[in-house]
């Protein structure tokens, strides 16, 4: 199977660039939406703190929303593949995992936090772009591959668990963070 991303088809790269820009712009909007318009609705979809979890929550909702718009546009043109939903679920899962992986890379190399707020913002945006690209590239690759029933069930289960966690932990934070030692240990 030939890799579609290696083809010189500008439409493929153009659609990736549009989705990347859409996710990036949507992410920046949701990052600050609650600050400017605090409400129960913006609390649910936006960041209410600077935690990694809140940023992953924003990414989850933005990537899901942009994929929904993408579905609507492709459906109108009759250009959907049978793997659309599964490949987009894989894309959002990879995107969120990549956010976690890449966000901690610079601090790991530096041996601590970024030396300035400016560099923190630059690093965060680079991480966002690289992470979205990871999700997009793998979602497009998966679009041409059939998923087994077990893989489909696992993808949807992971997506739904994340949906529940982002919903529940928006209002009730977990007792521990990724790098914290759990209480009692």
Phi, psi and omega in degrees: 000126182281139180286116181300331182286343177276345179288147178278034180278107183297333181296322179297311180291325179296318179293325176294317180295321179294317180292320176301311180297323180293316179294317180299311180297314179299321179298313181296322178296309182293332180300323185251356185302315181294326178299320183269332182225069181294125177198173178297325181289311181292330176299321182291320186260340188254174176279134175248001174203180181264018181291155176301319179304314181297323178291323176292324177298315177301312180301318179302309183292318181294313181298319178296314180297312181298322176295325176295318176296318178301316177301313181300316180293316180292324179296319179298328180268356182069032186248026180277146172259163179293342183260012187306304186295315180297319180293326179286325175296316176300318180301314181292322179295317178294316179304312182293319178295318179297323177303313181295315181297308187284331181298323183272359182293308181298313177299328178295318180290318181285339183081018180172190182293166177299144186288346178210160178295322178301311179295328175298316180293317178299312179300315181299321180288323175297315178300317180300312181296313180297319181292318176298317178300319178301313179297317182294315182297315181287328177293319180292323177297317182288339181300329181266003183248136176287141177259138174289165178298319180297317179295319179297315179298317180296315178302310182294323178297315179296319179297314181293323176297316177299317178303314178294316180296315179297324178290310183292312185286350172295324184256340182217099183297149177293163184286346182212161179254174185303317184258002179276147174284126181301147179304140177093357181256000000 
